[in-house]
Amino acid sequence: MPAQRQGRKGSLTVREAIAAPGAPRAIGPYSPVIRAGNLLFISGQIPFNAETGTVVTGDIAAQTDQVMRNIGTLLKAAGAGFGHVVRTTVFLMDMNDFAAMNESYAKFVTDPPPARSTVQVARLPRDARIEIDAIAVLP
C-alpha cells in the first residue's frame, strides 16, 4: 500500500502500511502493520493461519506459536525481527493459560525480552484464545 500523508497544523506526518505477503489479512478497517518514522506498530494478531484461512485449533501453546509466527512475518516484511520489539500486549481468554502461553512466547523473543502486559478478556475475534500486539523500533 502507498504511504498515507496526513497534515497536522502545518506539519507533515507520514504513515506507511507495510505489505506482508504470507501474513493474515486484516479482518476489519485497520492495517496489520504501520510504520511511522522508526516505529513499527503491529496490530493485534490472532492465531490465524493465512495458508488455510482458519484459526488454528488446539491448546494455547499451538495458538501462541501461530500468533508469534504471524508477528514474525509482519516484522520481516518491515525489515525487522523480534530483537526490534520493545513492547507487547497479550490478551488471553483464560489467565489459567498464562504459564503455557509464556513458555511458547519465550521461544520467539530475544534477550532482553520486550516490556509486556498480559490481560484476561471476555472474548476475542473469531473466538481465538489469544491475541498479541507489538511495537518495534527500527534502526
Backbone as CSV, one residue per row, in Angstrom:
resi,resn,N_x,N_y,N_z,CA_x,CA_y,CA_z,C_x,C_y,C_z
1,MET,0.839,-1.175,0.000,0.000,0.000,0.000,0.886,1.240,0.000
2,PRO,0.426,2.292,-0.648,1.239,3.512,-0.662,1.211,4.207,0.689
3,ALA,2.219,5.025,0.917,2.267,5.796,2.159,1.083,6.757,2.198
4,GLN,0.548,6.980,3.379,-0.541,7.930,3.560,0.031,9.159,4.240
5,ARG,-0.217,10.300,3.685,0.295,11.543,4.262,-0.862,12.295,4.902
6,GLN,-0.638,12.707,6.120,-1.657,13.454,6.829,-1.049,14.722,7.387
7,GLY,-1.643,15.853,7.056,-1.173,17.119,7.588,-1.733,17.342,8.984
8,ARG,-0.976,18.033,9.828,-1.433,18.326,11.182,-0.915,19.691,11.582
9,LYS,-1.774,20.689,11.512,-1.424,22.055,11.888,-0.091,22.494,11.279
10,GLY,0.017,22.343,9.969,1.205,22.813,9.277,2.340,21.807,9.199
11,SER,2.295,20.747,10.006,3.369,19.751,9.933,2.906,18.568,9.090
12,LEU,3.824,17.782,8.639,3.510,16.638,7.798,3.863,15.359,8.544
13,THR,2.892,14.480,8.676,3.111,13.196,9.311,3.034,12.129,8.232
14,VAL,3.969,11.201,8.222,3.968,10.145,7.227,3.743,8.804,7.920
15,ARG,2.745,8.093,7.445,2.484,6.730,7.906,2.525,5.826,6.689
16,GLU,3.087,4.663,6.857,3.183,3.721,5.745,2.686,2.364,6.192
17,ALA,1.679,1.851,5.483,1.220,0.489,5.719,2.202,-0.438,4.999
18,ILE,2.676,-1.447,5.686,3.664,-2.377,5.121,2.940,-3.589,4.544
19,ALA,3.222,-3.907,3.287,2.669,-5.115,2.675,3.451,-6.313,3.198
20,ALA,2.734,-7.343,3.611,3.384,-8.515,4.193,2.824,-9.793,3.565
21,PRO,3.393,-10.201,2.429,2.933,-11.449,1.813,3.077,-12.611,2.799
22,GLY,2.078,-13.454,2.832,2.123,-14.613,3.724,1.547,-14.355,5.095
23,ALA,1.240,-13.091,5.401,0.644,-12.757,6.697,-0.870,-12.721,6.557
24,PRO,-1.571,-12.965,7.650,-3.028,-12.848,7.594,-3.444,-11.435,7.216
25,ARG,-4.525,-11.343,6.457,-5.060,-10.037,6.072,-5.922,-9.497,7.199
26,ALA,-6.068,-8.202,7.217,-6.914,-7.554,8.215,-8.355,-8.039,8.056
27,ILE,-9.041,-8.201,9.183,-10.443,-8.616,9.133,-11.359,-7.440,9.483
28,GLY,-10.837,-6.247,9.314,-11.592,-5.036,9.592,-10.871,-3.835,9.018
29,PRO,-11.347,-2.632,9.327,-10.734,-1.415,8.781,-9.502,-0.982,9.581
30,TYR,-8.450,-1.760,9.474,-7.178,-1.441,10.122,-6.055,-2.032,9.297
31,SER,-4.850,-1.572,9.550,-3.659,-2.103,8.885,-2.979,-3.078,9.833
32,PRO,-2.563,-4.235,9.345,-1.854,-5.177,10.212,-0.545,-4.610,10.760
33,VAL,0.130,-3.780,9.946,1.384,-3.174,10.401,1.542,-1.798,9.756
34,ILE,1.896,-0.829,10.597,2.104,0.551,10.160,3.490,1.001,10.618
35,ARG,4.213,1.622,9.694,5.490,2.227,10.055,5.286,3.734,10.132
36,ALA,5.724,4.316,11.241,5.676,5.767,11.425,7.060,6.180,11.907
37,GLY,7.837,6.775,11.019,9.226,7.095,11.359,9.985,5.809,11.606
38,ASN,10.635,5.714,12.766,11.373,4.482,13.064,10.575,3.551,13.986
39,LEU,9.274,3.814,14.115,8.421,2.945,14.935,7.566,2.056,14.048
40,LEU,7.373,0.843,14.496,6.556,-0.137,13.798,5.457,-0.578,14.757
41,PHE,4.216,-0.428,14.339,3.068,-0.792,15.155,2.375,-1.990,14.518
42,ILE,2.354,-3.099,15.235,1.734,-4.315,14.734,0.403,-4.504,15.453
43,SER,-0.666,-4.515,14.669,-1.999,-4.708,15.228,-2.103,-6.072,15.882
44,GLY,-3.074,-6.200,16.761,-3.291,-7.474,17.443,-3.425,-8.624,16.460
45,GLN,-2.653,-9.662,16.699,-2.672,-10.850,15.851,-3.314,-12.002,16.611
46,ILE,-4.222,-12.675,15.934,-4.829,-13.873,16.499,-4.195,-15.079,15.804
47,PRO,-4.447,-16.294,16.276,-3.802,-17.474,15.681,-4.423,-17.878,14.349
48,PHE,-4.417,-16.954,13.421,-4.995,-17.175,12.101,-3.911,-17.678,11.165
49,ASN,-4.176,-18.784,10.504,-3.244,-19.355,9.542,-3.624,-18.820,8.165
50,ALA,-2.779,-17.989,7.575,-3.073,-17.365,6.286,-3.174,-18.389,5.165
51,GLU,-2.458,-19.497,5.264,-2.487,-20.519,4.212,-3.817,-21.260,4.174
52,THR,-4.347,-21.594,5.347,-5.603,-22.356,5.396,-6.823,-21.451,5.506
53,GLY,-6.617,-20.204,5.915,-7.730,-19.289,6.087,-8.569,-19.579,7.319
54,THR,-7.956,-20.248,8.296,-8.693,-20.610,9.510,-7.874,-20.277,10.757
55,VAL,-8.573,-20.206,11.877,-7.912,-20.049,13.164,-7.376,-21.414,13.573
56,VAL,-6.133,-21.435,14.028,-5.511,-22.673,14.485,-6.269,-23.173,15.708
57,THR,-6.637,-24.430,15.683,-7.292,-25.020,16.847,-6.220,-25.664,17.713
58,GLY,-6.599,-26.069,18.881,-5.632,-26.723,19.757,-5.427,-25.927,21.019
59,ASP,-4.411,-26.310,21.756,-4.162,-25.688,23.051,-3.544,-24.303,22.888
60,ILE,-3.343,-23.639,24.001,-2.820,-22.282,23.977,-1.398,-22.225,23.415
61,ALA,-0.622,-23.280,23.582,0.732,-23.301,23.022,0.680,-23.245,21.496
62,ALA,-0.186,-24.029,20.881,-0.320,-24.030,19.421,-0.812,-22.682,18.928
63,GLN,-1.761,-22.092,19.656,-2.282,-20.791,19.241,-1.240,-19.690,19.430
64,THR,-0.489,-19.740,20.513,0.564,-18.739,20.748,1.641,-18.844,19.674
65,ASP,2.052,-20.064,19.339,3.058,-20.253,18.290,2.604,-19.610,16.981
66,GLN,1.327,-19.810,16.611,0.827,-19.236,15.353,0.809,-17.712,15.417
67,VAL,0.373,-17.158,16.533,0.367,-15.707,16.695,1.782,-15.159,16.547
68,MET,2.746,-15.775,17.195,4.124,-15.294,17.127,4.709,-15.456,15.721
69,ARG,4.333,-16.514,15.013,4.770,-16.649,13.616,4.175,-15.521,12.770
70,ASN,2.908,-15.175,13.021,2.281,-14.069,12.290,3.024,-12.758,12.555
71,ILE,3.340,-12.503,13.812,4.087,-11.294,14.157,5.453,-11.317,13.487
72,GLY,6.123,-12.469,13.478,7.418,-12.605,12.815,7.343,-12.290,11.331
73,THR,6.279,-12.725,10.669,6.092,-12.440,9.245,5.934,-10.944,9.008
74,LEU,5.166,-10.281,9.873,4.974,-8.833,9.744,6.270,-8.080,10.022
75,LEU,7.011,-8.504,11.032,8.303,-7.880,11.329,9.252,-8.023,10.137
76,LYS,9.332,-9.213,9.588,10.232,-9.477,8.465,9.881,-8.601,7.264
77,ALA,8.594,-8.424,7.002,8.162,-7.597,5.873,8.629,-6.154,6.030
78,ALA,8.812,-5.718,7.271,9.277,-4.355,7.541,10.789,-4.282,7.713
79,GLY,11.478,-5.399,7.494,12.934,-5.408,7.633,13.387,-5.500,9.074
80,ALA,12.567,-6.096,9.925,12.878,-6.185,11.356,12.755,-7.628,11.827
81,GLY,13.001,-7.818,13.104,12.872,-9.129,13.737,12.465,-8.943,15.184
82,PHE,12.370,-10.032,15.911,11.937,-9.963,17.304,12.897,-9.145,18.177
83,GLY,14.136,-9.015,17.770,15.083,-8.194,18.516,14.761,-6.710,18.480
84,HIS,13.890,-6.291,17.574,13.479,-4.892,17.474,12.232,-4.590,18.309
85,VAL,11.558,-5.626,18.805,10.304,-5.437,19.545,10.610,-4.908,20.943
86,VAL,9.942,-3.808,21.302,10.161,-3.197,22.618,8.957,-3.329,23.541
87,ARG,7.782,-3.649,22.980,6.568,-3.705,23.799,5.553,-4.642,23.171
88,THR,4.922,-5.470,23.971,3.820,-6.308,23.510,2.683,-6.247,24.526
89,THR,1.505,-6.557,24.049,0.353,-6.748,24.922,-0.250,-8.088,24.553
90,VAL,-0.458,-8.925,25.560,-1.045,-10.249,25.363,-2.454,-10.220,25.946
91,PHE,-3.412,-10.623,25.136,-4.801,-10.724,25.567,-5.149,-12.214,25.620
92,LEU,-5.511,-12.696,26.789,-5.835,-14.118,26.980,-7.308,-14.276,27.344
93,MET,-7.911,-15.316,26.806,-9.278,-15.651,27.195,-9.313,-16.205,28.615
94,ASP,-8.247,-16.910,29.002,-8.225,-17.567,30.311,-6.832,-17.407,30.922
95,MET,-6.754,-16.719,32.045,-5.463,-16.479,32.686,-4.826,-17.789,33.166
96,ASN,-5.598,-18.858,33.238,-5.016,-20.165,33.557,-4.078,-20.652,32.455
97,ASP,-4.142,-20.040,31.270,-3.254,-20.385,30.152,-1.930,-19.624,30.210
98,PHE,-1.753,-18.790,31.235,-0.585,-17.905,31.296,0.739,-18.660,31.206
99,ALA,0.933,-19.692,31.999,2.225,-20.405,32.024,2.536,-21.042,30.671
100,ALA,1.559,-21.695,30.075,1.785,-22.346,28.781,2.015,-21.301,27.682
101,MET,1.280,-20.176,27.727,1.497,-19.100,26.768,2.907,-18.560,26.921
102,ASN,3.318,-18.345,28.169,4.638,-17.781,28.454,5.746,-18.667,27.885
103,GLU,5.585,-19.959,28.022,6.589,-20.903,27.515,6.711,-20.800,25.992
104,SER,5.592,-20.732,25.289,5.630,-20.611,23.824,6.153,-19.249,23.398
105,TYR,5.698,-18.195,24.065,6.109,-16.821,23.768,7.631,-16.682,23.895
106,ALA,8.182,-17.273,24.937,9.619,-17.164,25.217,10.481,-17.743,24.099
107,LYS,9.960,-18.677,23.307,10.720,-19.277,22.207,10.991,-18.275,21.090
108,PHE,10.238,-17.197,21.043,10.339,-16.244,19.939,11.061,-14.953,20.296
109,VAL,10.920,-14.478,21.520,11.506,-13.186,21.881,12.993,-13.337,22.173
110,THR,13.701,-12.215,22.057,15.139,-12.223,22.304,15.432,-11.488,23.605
111,ASP,16.618,-11.721,24.159,17.028,-11.041,25.389,17.589,-9.671,25.061
112,PRO,17.278,-8.668,25.823,16.289,-8.702,26.881,14.892,-8.733,26.266
113,PRO,13.966,-9.466,26.892,12.624,-9.544,26.321,11.944,-8.174,26.376
114,PRO,10.967,-7.958,25.484,10.279,-6.667,25.482,9.433,-6.462,26.734
115,ALA,9.115,-5.210,27.016,8.141,-4.909,28.063,6.815,-5.531,27.621
116,ARG,5.990,-5.927,28.597,4.757,-6.622,28.223,3.694,-6.459,29.289
117,SER,2.463,-6.413,28.830,1.302,-6.524,29.712,0.521,-7.743,29.252
118,THR,-0.105,-8.426,30.202,-0.960,-9.557,29.879,-2.266,-9.360,30.624
119,VAL,-3.365,-9.413,29.874,-4.678,-9.222,30.481,-5.635,-10.320,30.027
120,GLN,-6.583,-10.633,30.897,-7.641,-11.572,30.534,-8.803,-10.773,29.975
121,VAL,-9.392,-11.287,28.905,-10.503,-10.604,28.243,-11.712,-11.527,28.150
122,ALA,-12.864,-10.949,27.880,-14.099,-11.729,27.799,-14.214,-12.492,26.481
123,ARG,-13.750,-11.891,25.391,-13.866,-12.547,24.090,-12.892,-11.907,23.110
124,LEU,-12.414,-12.699,22.163,-11.501,-12.221,21.130,-12.089,-12.518,19.752
125,PRO,-11.599,-11.823,18.701,-12.105,-12.083,17.355,-11.990,-13.562,16.981
126,ARG,-13.004,-14.041,16.296,-13.080,-15.430,15.821,-12.934,-16.442,16.953
127,ASP,-13.261,-16.008,18.156,-13.204,-16.859,19.351,-11.823,-17.462,19.602
128,ALA,-10.789,-16.718,19.191,-9.414,-17.141,19.483,-9.201,-17.107,20.991
129,ARG,-8.210,-17.855,21.455,-7.879,-17.881,22.886,-6.808,-16.856,23.251
130,ILE,-6.164,-16.268,22.217,-5.069,-15.321,22.453,-4.996,-14.315,21.317
131,GLU,-4.558,-13.115,21.667,-4.239,-12.070,20.688,-3.046,-11.308,21.254
132,ILE,-2.101,-10.952,20.377,-0.908,-10.210,20.798,-0.672,-9.083,19.818
133,ASP,-0.399,-7.879,20.360,0.049,-6.777,19.508,1.486,-6.432,19.907
134,ALA,2.144,-5.632,19.071,3.561,-5.343,19.329,3.943,-3.970,18.793
135,ILE,4.962,-3.406,19.419,5.597,-2.179,18.938,7.089,-2.473,18.822
136,ALA,7.665,-2.082,17.695,9.091,-2.295,17.456,9.746,-0.972,17.092
137,VAL,11.027,-0.870,17.370,11.821,0.300,16.985,12.811,-0.164,15.927
138,LEU,12.791,0.532,14.794,13.677,0.183,13.697,14.912,1.073,13.725
139,PRO,16.038,0.550,13.240,17.265,1.360,13.226,17.179,2.529,12.276
